């Protein structure tokens, strides 16, 4: 039986199907959780910190709408309102 091939160093992405936000006390919001459809066929609920650590480890999180990739990925970023690391969308 052959192993599935991956082109070059490209890792299959996690398909982001839900981004949940939390309201902070000063009136702005940060990503609290992300739900994904996983390359292995499973589904996972991630905290913001877990997503950031996975991205730093080489994983990709592609934003989808209705099962279709939007061309955007989640990326770690410093919040423009406070000094915390959060997640932002990045279009490619």
DATAGI-V567759 format. One record per residue. N is the residue number from 1. RES is the residue in one small letter. SS is DSSP state (H for helix, E for strand, - for the rest). PSI is psi in whole degrees, -180 to 180 (none if undefined). Layout:
((N	RES	SS	PSI) (N	RES	SS	PSI))
This chain:
((1	x	-	134) (2	x	-	144) (3	x	-	146) (4	x	-	140) (5	x	-	149) (6	x	-	130) (7	x	-	123) (8	x	-	-132) (9	x	-	18) (10	x	-	123) (11	x	-	135) (12	x	-	137) (13	x	-	161) (14	x	E	134) (15	x	E	112) (16	x	E	119) (17	x	E	-15) (18	x	E	134) (19	x	E	121) (20	x	E	135) (21	x	E	156) (22	x	E	140) (23	x	E	129) (24	x	-	163) (25	x	-	-25) (26	x	-	10) (27	x	-	-7) (28	x	-	174) (29	x	E	155) (30	x	E	158) (31	x	E	130) (32	x	E	-40) (33	x	E	154) (34	x	E	136) (35	x	E	136) (36	x	E	154) (37	x	E	128) (38	x	-	155) (39	x	-	-28) (40	x	-	3) (41	x	-	-8) (42	x	-	-176) (43	x	E	139) (44	x	E	143) (45	x	E	121) (46	x	E	148) (47	x	E	165) (48	x	H	-44) (49	x	H	-40) (50	x	H	-41) (51	x	H	-46) (52	x	H	-45) (53	x	H	-40) (54	x	H	-41) (55	x	H	-44) (56	x	H	-26) (57	x	-	1) (58	x	-	0) (59	x	-	156) (60	x	-	142) (61	x	E	104) (62	x	E	127) (63	x	E	132) (64	x	E	153) (65	x	E	120) (66	x	-	31) (67	x	-	1) (68	x	E	131) (69	x	E	138) (70	x	E	-10) (71	x	E	3) (72	x	E	150) (73	x	E	161) (74	x	E	138) (75	x	E	144) (76	x	E	146) (77	x	E	154) (78	x	E	132) (79	x	-	135) (80	x	-	-11) (81	x	-	-36) (82	x	-	169) (83	x	-	24) (84	x	-	150) (85	x	E	137) (86	x	E	-166) (87	x	E	140) (88	x	E	162) (89	x	E	141) (90	x	E	120) (91	x	E	144) (92	x	-	none))
